[in-house]
Amino acid sequence: MSLLPTFRWFEATAIGTFGRKSSIFFPAVEVVHLVGLTLLLGSVLFLNLKLLGVTSRRQETGDVARAVRPLLWTAVAVTLSSGLLLFLTEAVKCYFNVAFWYKMALLALAIAFQISIQRRIAARPTGFTHARLSAAISLVLWFGVGIAGRAIAFI
Amino acid sequence: MTLLDLCHRLQDSAFGTALLESQYWWLIIESVHVLSLSLSVGMLFIADLRLIGRFRRREPVSDVLGELRPWMLVGFACMFASGGLLFWSEAATVFISPWFKLKMLFLALAGLNALLFEFRRTRQVAVPGSLELPAGARIAGWTSLVCWTAVIVFGRWIAYAHT
């Protein structure tokens, strides 16, 4: 079954229709998306630099992870909700855009990795190799989301 | 020669034209510019949140700033290098954009705010590792958050306005 009818339905929603008619809706929401991305990738970097052992050397990993968590998830909420609004205005274009599908796959993987493995690794002391490996995977996934997202506009 | 003339010269130079007309380089440089936001402004936002007392309050400001500074500086180096190249390729086009001027204004304000804060902080005789906020830290933190958000907003708007 193709998802195309569903995507057409998304685009036909009231928000989607309004977004395409307004000249300011898309840019305004995209700016929010961009500020959210700054905080999101900033928090991701902050946590992973600690896991890599290059910053916050005097702090416990668990403390750093707890401090960053509210920032990270606030930023995820801002980027996801603004991203959903952007998606509604051009769902069909996204459907035919290969970068969009890469972005969604990477996003799902990044969130799943963050709430499962990385949460466990950051919570209690583990071997340095595990911490570094987890940091590398997290960085690749989250920055992959960013690069694929940028690519949507270029394709 | 006016500034605008200079911008025309930059944009029309062989390098500027090649950059704008290259299929991939411009996109790559632009992506570097956007994603370096995480390292530069993203880290700075975290430092600002410490200054306004919303992040790791039990840790001295000097410690938080000290560990973030080298990473932020790398981020801002990437930002200015990629931004400089983007400007080179369309200097005259963006120079006349009011959004570009607003971006530069807020960039200057953000820089001034950071300089003032550092200047006051280094002159202050603080107990090392003190949890007390340096003078004006809250105001400096809020000013930085507002100015950098404005830089991002107006920066994005430049591209919307001339397409």
Interface residues (C-beta under 8 A of the other chain):
Chain A: P27 E30 V31 L34 V35 L37 T38 L39 L40 L41 G42 S43 V44 L45 F46 L49 T55 S56 R57 R58 Q59 A67 L71 F143 G146 I147 R150 F154
Chain B: L27 E30 S31 V34 L35 L37 S38 L39 V41 G42 M43 F45 I46 L49 F55 R56 E59 D63 E67 L68 W71 T149 I152 V153 R156 W157 Y160
